[in-house]
């Protein structure tokens, strides 16, 4: 079992680079978080599933731009009495699925509270998708698609409606989060490499590097001297 503090990236046995992203699922009780994970991870659905007690996680391997990415997806109960797990649950998370039930407006009304909790216990830059689950219950819908989309746009979140029952958009929701995390990480790696190249270029552009405090030796050396790597 991978620990919470495990680094985001590691070397696989084959020597190729792979990544581990911790993703949390949040939202009120009975919005379908566990079934979304079951559908994504095992293509299973439990119509009579009970509320999650405590915390569990599944690790899924995904291929993004030819790289193997491991998504460690955490699922916990939405009930208030289990909120004691909050700090440990969010620690190290780089992605989140904030789930509500389109047929229960009260779960949509809780979205703001869940966002506040997410931002309190994790990095403000956690990639988050707002998920309106149970889209199969369109006959008893209480939250219009447009309302979910508007809230997501206002909060800077991705948005998607899903159905764990009929599999609609389940895989797409998880992939959206993982792809965006990978994209952000790739940009950071690229920027770091470019910055390093710039630093090396500044040392290799023919300018002399002054060395202080050595009066008996030449005052400067050119590239290829003591300062070349």
C-alpha positions in Angstrom: 0.0 0.0 0.0 1.4 3.4 -1.0 1.8 5.8 1.9 0.2 9.3 1.8 3.6 10.9 1.8 4.8 9.0 -1.2 6.3 11.2 -3.8 4.3 12.2 -6.9 6.9 10.7 -9.2 9.1 7.6 -9.0 11.2 5.4 -11.1 9.5 2.2 -12.3 11.3 -1.1 -12.4 11.8 -0.7 -16.2 13.6 2.6 -15.5 10.9 4.7 -17.2 9.4 7.6 -15.4 5.9 7.2 -14.0 3.8 9.4 -11.7 1.6 8.9 -8.7 -1.2 11.4 -8.2 -3.4 11.4 -5.1 -7.0 12.3 -5.9 -9.7 12.7 -3.3 -13.5 12.3 -3.7 -15.6 14.7 -1.7 -19.3 15.6 -1.4 -22.3 14.8 0.8 -23.2 11.3 1.8 -25.1 9.1 -0.7 -24.2 11.2 -3.8 -22.6 8.1 -5.3 -18.9 8.7 -4.7 -18.2 5.0 -3.9 -20.1 3.8 -7.0 -18.3 6.2 -9.2 -15.0 4.8 -8.0 -16.3 1.2 -8.3 -17.4 1.9 -11.9 -14.1 3.5 -12.9 -11.8 1.1 -11.1 -13.6 -2.3 -11.5 -16.6 -1.5 -13.8 -18.9 -2.5 -11.0 -22.0 -0.9 -9.6 -23.8 -1.6 -6.3 -27.4 -0.5 -6.3 -27.8 -1.3 -2.5 -24.4 0.0 -1.4 -24.2 1.4 2.1 -22.4 4.6 3.1 -18.7 4.3 3.2 -17.3 3.9 6.8 -13.9 5.3 7.2 -11.5 5.7 4.3 -10.4 3.5 1.4 -8.5 4.0 -1.8 -7.9 2.4 -5.2 -4.9 2.8 -7.4 -5.5 2.9 -11.1 -2.9 3.0 -13.9 -3.6 5.3 -16.8 -1.6 6.1 -19.9 -1.2 9.8 -20.6 0.9 11.0 -23.5 2.7 7.7 -23.5 3.6 8.0 -19.8 2.2 5.6 -17.2 0.4 7.5 -14.5 -0.9 6.0 -11.3 -4.0 7.7 -9.8 -4.5 6.9 -6.1 -8.1 7.7 -5.6 -9.4 8.2 -2.1 -13.0 7.7 -1.0 -14.4 8.6 2.4 -17.8 9.1 4.0 -19.6 12.4 3.6 -21.3 12.3 7.1 -20.3 14.9 9.6 -19.3 12.3 12.2 -16.5 11.1 10.0 -15.0 14.6 9.5 -12.2 13.7 12.0 -10.3 12.1 9.1 -10.2 15.4 7.2 -6.6 16.5 7.6 -5.0 13.2 6.8 -7.5 12.6 4.0 -6.6 15.7 2.1 -2.8 15.7 2.8 -0.9 15.4 -0.4 -3.9 15.6 -2.7 -3.3 17.1 -6.2 -6.7 16.4 -7.6 -10.4 16.2 -6.4 -13.8 15.1 -7.6 -16.4 17.2 -5.8 -19.6 15.2 -6.3 -23.3 16.2 -5.9 -26.5 14.4 -6.7 -28.5 16.1 -9.5 -31.7 14.8 -7.9 -31.0 16.3 -4.5 -30.5 20.1 -4.4 -29.3 20.0 -0.8 -26.2 18.1 -2.0 -25.6 20.9 -4.6 -26.0 23.6 -1.9 -23.2 21.9 0.0 -20.6 22.4 -2.8 -19.4 25.7 -1.4 -18.7 24.2 2.0 -16.8 21.3 0.5 -14.7 23.7 -1.6 -13.8 25.7 1.5 -12.8 22.5 3.3 -10.7 21.4 0.3 -8.9 24.7 0.2 -8.4 24.7 4.0 -6.7 21.3 4.2 -4.9 21.2 0.8 -3.1 23.3 -1.8 -5.3 26.0 -3.4 -4.1 24.7 -6.8 -5.7 21.2 -6.4 -7.2 20.3 -9.8 -10.9 20.0 -9.1 -13.9 18.8 -11.2 -17.4 19.4 -10.1 -19.4 16.3 -10.8 -23.2 16.2 -11.0 -23.8 12.5 -10.5 -26.9 10.3 -11.2 -27.7 11.9 -14.5 -29.9 8.9 -15.2 -32.4 10.3 -12.7 -33.4 13.0 -15.2 -37.1 12.6 -14.4 -36.5 13.8 -10.8 -33.7 16.2 -11.5 -33.6 19.2 -9.1 -30.3 20.8 -10.3 -30.3 21.9 -14.0 -27.1 21.2 -15.9 -26.7 24.9 -16.6 -26.7 25.7 -12.9 -23.9 23.2 -12.3 -21.9 24.5 -15.2 -22.3 28.1 -14.0 -21.1 27.3 -10.5 -18.1 25.5 -11.9 -17.2 28.4 -14.2 -17.6 30.9 -11.3 -15.2 28.8 -9.1 -12.7 27.9 -11.8 -13.6 24.2 -11.8 -14.0 21.6 -14.5 -17.6 20.3 -14.8 -19.2 17.1 -15.9 -22.4 15.2 -15.3 -22.1 11.5 -14.8 -24.0 8.3 -14.0 -22.3 5.5 -12.2 -25.4 3.4 -13.0 -25.0 3.5 -16.8 -21.3 4.5 -16.9 -22.0 7.9 -18.6 -18.9 10.1 -18.4 -17.4 8.3 -15.4 -14.1 7.5 -17.1 -14.0 10.9 -18.7 -14.4 12.6 -15.3 -11.4 10.9 -13.8 -9.3 11.2 -16.9 -10.0 15.0 -17.0 -8.5 15.5 -13.6 -5.5 13.2 -14.2 -4.7 14.8 -17.6 -4.8 18.3 -16.2 -2.5 17.3 -13.3 -0.1 15.7 -15.7 -0.2 18.8 -18.0 0.6 21.1 -15.1 3.4 18.9 -13.9 4.8 18.6 -17.4 4.8 22.4 -17.8 6.6 22.8 -14.5 9.2 20.3 -15.6 9.7 22.0 -18.9 10.0 25.4 -17.3 12.5 24.1 -14.9 14.6 22.6 -17.7 14.4 25.8 -19.7 15.5 27.8 -16.7 18.4 25.4 -16.2 19.4 25.7 -19.8 19.3 29.5 -19.5 21.6 29.4 -16.5 24.1 27.1 -18.3 23.9 29.4 -21.4 24.8 32.4 -19.3 27.9 30.6 -18.0 28.9 29.5 -21.6 28.5 32.7 -23.6 32.1 33.6 -23.6 32.0 36.1 -20.7 34.6 35.9 -18.0 33.7 34.9 -14.4 35.5 37.1 -11.8 36.9 35.2 -8.8 37.4 37.4 -5.8 40.1 37.1 -3.1 42.9 35.5 -5.1 45.4 38.3 -5.8 48.3 36.0 -6.6 46.4 34.2 -9.4 44.7 35.4 -12.6 41.7 37.5 -11.8 39.4 35.7 -14.2 38.8 32.4 -16.0 36.9 31.9 -19.2 34.4 29.1 -19.9 36.1 25.7 -19.7 38.0 26.7 -16.7 37.2 26.0 -13.1 33.6 27.0 -13.4 32.6 24.6 -16.1 30.6 21.5 -15.1 
